[in-house]
Amino acid sequence: MNKSDEKDIIQRARKDPEAFGEIFDAYYDPIFGYVLKRVGNVHASQDIVAETFFKALDRLWQFRWRNVSIVSWLYRIAANEINQYFRRSKYTSRSLDALLEESGFDFQSDADVLEEILEQERELERSSTWEEVRGFIEDLPSKYQEVLALRYFEEKKLSEIAEILGKKEGTVKSLLSRAIARLRKECNEKGCHALQEEEDTQSRTSLLTKYVKSYEPK
């Protein structure tokens, strides 16, 4: 979806919620993948993503077009919802079915959604390395979790992370530096084998391994 089309869809969606379905279809997968990697639980991720799109639709009037994709705004809402999830013993959200019913737009079939979710779950289960890494990241403060996940698992540029989190690039770079230092410390103290072993140079975990061993902000 190009920016011109996206801008037009957002303008229409402010008057007709059904138009928001095009935003939903375009960005559901990346937002769901991001949340699942942060939370590690499929059902909780479904709830968080549904709430993310609920709030995006409800607050669409607040969104200001600055020639930057709305997906950055969606990531920011999702990050806030994830933080609330970890802070609360019981997370309150609305269901995906309720989102579709109230908004009036259609999504892919229930079977497609279920298959996608199950495949995401199988992918996480297959990756014992990822589970170990995620466990160490979860022990860090949320501000560090956010930048690590966005940089190394969503593969976002510093400028994109800054836009998502509403921070300056220099601040993001500083957060990454401190996050890596904290993660390296945890790794050394508790023995994170996944980050200490050499891995396929194309893997995302290997990219994080490289920076844990020697971090130079770029």
Secondary structure, DSSP 8 states (H G I E B T S, - for coil): --HHHHHHHHHHHTT-GGGHHHHHHHHHHHHHHHHHHHH--HHHHHHHHHHHHHHHHHTGGG---SSS-THHHHHHHHHHHHHHHHH-SS-----HHHHHHHH----S-HHHHHHHHHHHHHHHHH-HHHHHHHHHHHTS-HHHHHHHIIIIIS---HHHHHHHHT--HHHHHHHHHHHHHHHHHHHHHHT-HHHHS---TTSHHHHHHHHHHS----
